[in-house]
Amino acid sequence: MKKNYILIAALAGILASCSGEKAIETETEEVTVTETPAEEWTDLFANNDFSNWHKYGGGEVGNAWKIENGEVYLDAENKENWEEGAGGDITTNEEYENFHLKYDWKISQNGNSGVIFYTHEGPEYEQSYYTGLEMQVLDNEGHPDAKIVSHRAGDLYDLIVSNEETAKPYGEWNSAEIIANNGKLDLILNGTTVVSTTLWTPEWEALIADSKFKDMPNWGTFKKGSITLQDHGDLVYFKNVMIKKL
């Protein structure tokens, strides 16, 4: 954005006019100030389609994923072999390093899903969670996974428990944010920072060594990757999925 400021040296002319003398003509000087706009937000479903996404591992998004009225959802009814065929995780075409991700989600009764980030694809990584970190999406009251500490909605899945439970019941919209910036990670659920940690430190490595991911090569080591919406076989909704590079 450019703003032009016109500086007019007219003081001498005013004084001369007051004294009855002929005003002295002055030159105008134009000073241009350039402002650099901050990185803008990108709506990952801006066109109400999946043009920014693909099925994890390659190929087009399966038709079990649908978009209606600005809401993206996984239709899990009558869908056999979840994570295969018409379903499966969906992943952004672009990778992100430092980013701020915002999205709303709601889960069905007894449902389970998640948002996975720093995802990598390759023949050695059968599923997105083989590499990516997950902010859990869950019906805390109905899904059996909620009985496991660090598996509840808002948790950094299987690593860090939310310091406060702010998840709303199934069927209600939750507002979530993931902020990853130079190793600093914050997870925000319904306006409360529920997880705050630092990645890729000795303490981080100790967390991995004590988790279900300890035997997965390279898990939690990537500093750049894609964003993934998880197909866990249950009806789940997302909307307002926005990302900004930091």
Secondary structure in CASP SS format (residue, H / E / C, confidence):
PFRMAT SS
TARGET T0000
AUTHOR 0000-0000-0000
METHOD secondary structure of the structure
MODEL  1
M C 1.00
K E 1.00
K E 1.00
N E 1.00
Y E 1.00
I E 1.00
L E 1.00
I E 1.00
A C 1.00
A C 1.00
L H 1.00
A H 1.00
G H 1.00
I H 1.00
L H 1.00
A H 1.00
S H 1.00
C H 1.00
S C 1.00
G C 1.00
E C 1.00
K C 1.00
A C 1.00
I C 1.00
E C 1.00
T C 1.00
E C 1.00
T E 1.00
E E 1.00
E E 1.00
V E 1.00
T E 1.00
V E 1.00
T E 1.00
E C 1.00
T C 1.00
P C 1.00
A C 1.00
E C 1.00
E C 1.00
W C 1.00
T E 1.00
D E 1.00
L C 1.00
F C 1.00
A C 1.00
N C 1.00
N C 1.00
D C 1.00
F C 1.00
S C 1.00
N C 1.00
W E 1.00
H E 1.00
K E 1.00
Y C 1.00
G C 1.00
G C 1.00
G C 1.00
E C 1.00
V C 1.00
G C 1.00
N C 1.00
A C 1.00
W E 1.00
K E 1.00
I E 1.00
E E 1.00
N C 1.00
G C 1.00
E E 1.00
V E 1.00
Y E 1.00
L E 1.00
D C 1.00
A C 1.00
E C 1.00
N C 1.00
K C 1.00
E C 1.00
N C 1.00
W C 1.00
E C 1.00
E C 1.00
G C 1.00
A C 1.00
G C 1.00
G C 1.00
D C 1.00
I E 1.00
T E 1.00
T E 1.00
N C 1.00
E C 1.00
E C 1.00
Y E 1.00
E C 1.00
N C 1.00
F E 1.00
H E 1.00
L E 1.00
K E 1.00
Y E 1.00
D E 1.00
W E 1.00
K E 1.00
I E 1.00
S C 1.00
Q C 1.00
N C 1.00
G C 1.00
N E 1.00
S E 1.00
G E 1.00
V E 1.00
I E 1.00
F E 1.00
Y E 1.00
T E 1.00
H C 1.00
E C 1.00
G E 1.00
P C 1.00
E C 1.00
Y E 1.00
E C 1.00
Q C 1.00
S H 1.00
Y H 1.00
Y H 1.00
T C 1.00
G C 1.00
L E 1.00
E E 1.00
M E 1.00
Q E 1.00
V E 1.00
L E 1.00
D C 1.00
N C 1.00
E C 1.00
G C 1.00
H C 1.00
P H 1.00
D H 1.00
A H 1.00
K H 1.00
I C 1.00
V C 1.00
S C 1.00
H C 1.00
R C 1.00
A C 1.00
G C 1.00
D C 1.00
L E 1.00
Y C 1.00
D C 1.00
L C 1.00
I E 1.00
V C 1.00
S C 1.00
N C 1.00
E C 1.00
E C 1.00
T C 1.00
A C 1.00
K C 1.00
P C 1.00
Y C 1.00
G C 1.00
E C 1.00
W C 1.00
N E 1.00
S E 1.00
A E 1.00
E E 1.00
I E 1.00
I E 1.00
A E 1.00
N E 1.00
N C 1.00
G C 1.00
K E 1.00
L E 1.00
D E 1.00
L E 1.00
I E 1.00
L E 1.00
N C 1.00
G C 1.00
T E 1.00
T E 1.00
V E 1.00
V E 1.00
S E 1.00
T E 1.00
T E 1.00
L C 1.00
W C 1.00
T C 1.00
P H 1.00
E H 1.00
W H 1.00
E H 1.00
A H 1.00
L H 1.00
I H 1.00
A H 1.00
D C 1.00
S C 1.00
K C 1.00
F C 1.00
K C 1.00
D C 1.00
M C 1.00
P C 1.00
N C 1.00
W C 1.00
G C 1.00
T C 1.00
F C 1.00
K C 1.00
K C 1.00
G E 1.00
S E 1.00
I E 1.00
T E 1.00
L E 1.00
Q C 1.00
D C 1.00
H C 1.00
G C 1.00
D C 1.00
L C 1.00
V E 1.00
Y E 1.00
F E 1.00
K E 1.00
N E 1.00
V E 1.00
M E 1.00
I E 1.00
K E 1.00
K E 1.00
L C 1.00
END
